[in-house]
Amino acid sequence: MTRSQRLVFGSLMLSALGCLVVAGSAGPGELPAPAGTLITAGGFFAFSIAHACWGLGGQRALAFFGIAFLGSLAFELVGTATGWVYGAYHYTDQLGWKVFDQVPLMIPVGWCAMLYPCHVLGGALVRADGPRPGRGRVLPRSALAALAMTAWDLALDPVAVASSFWVWPGGGAYFGVPLHNFAGWWATAFTLYLLHHGAQRLLPPAERPALAPTFAALPLVAYGLVVLTTSWVAFRYGLRGPGLVGCLGAGGLLLGALGARSVGAWAPVLGRKGLAGRRTENREDPLL
């Protein structure tokens, strides 16, 4: 196993450890600082970057996460300042240092950590290994990937409010969260995915390692871990509705992605057929 592979698996294991810490909390306010959340977000952030460097190539991975980080931060800054994007809300001090005293740095990190697994999930759902995979699939893939992000937030947001990570002063129709928020989540993710696809087409071809099918599917494992943990915590907090919606919504998309292709068919999602060897990427790569 190479150093890069060890980094991918190690960061995934760190994320799983964070999930165990979060899931083991007995209720709201019983985590001494959001330690489990920080470990989980940091681990999944490292995992997504490490895996994307293999799946996309270093330069394209840098572009993906540059767009994800700066774009999500921009949306959040506008959202907290105006209430236009997600509704009127503000962050507490629970998640640490804030950019411009508005948005915790952990928020764009969290966006980055989940945008990549959802991107891979969207590719599976639209069968990105079909003919002319880079064309005619950008909109449906981006829409489904954004839907996967939003489905997870259906469980996350009520849990975050119960944990005092952020506050909706006016409440909302969905367990205290305004429906406007979920439309904003989908629009944010969809926009970032479109920007990603546009940027990828401007970058030169790159040579990078091939991926085994099981290695290519690891982002789906990461997505499943996050969904299960968030839903479990929702149940532990007494938020059975969000927990159930998260399981059914995000879990349904995940099962759909896994059911769309066997393990042996996962390599084409990332344009690879094995772990050994290298090939030159082209502009029709399914991850563009």
Secondary structure, 3 states (H helix, E strand, C coil): CCHHHHHHHHHHHHHHHHHHHHHCCCCCCCCCCCHHHHHHHHHHHHHHHHHHHHHCCHHHHHHHHHHHHHHHHHHHHHHHHHCCCCCCCEECCCCCCEECCCEECHHHHHHHHHHHHHHHHHHHHCCCCCCCCCCCCHHHHHHHHHHHHHHHHHHHHHHHHHCCCEECCCCCCECCECHHHHHHHHHHHHHHHHHHHHHHCCCCCCEEECCCHHHHCHHHHHHHHHHHHHHHHHHHCCCHHHHHHHHHHHHHHHHHHHHHCCHHHCHHHCCCCCCCCEEECCCCCCCC
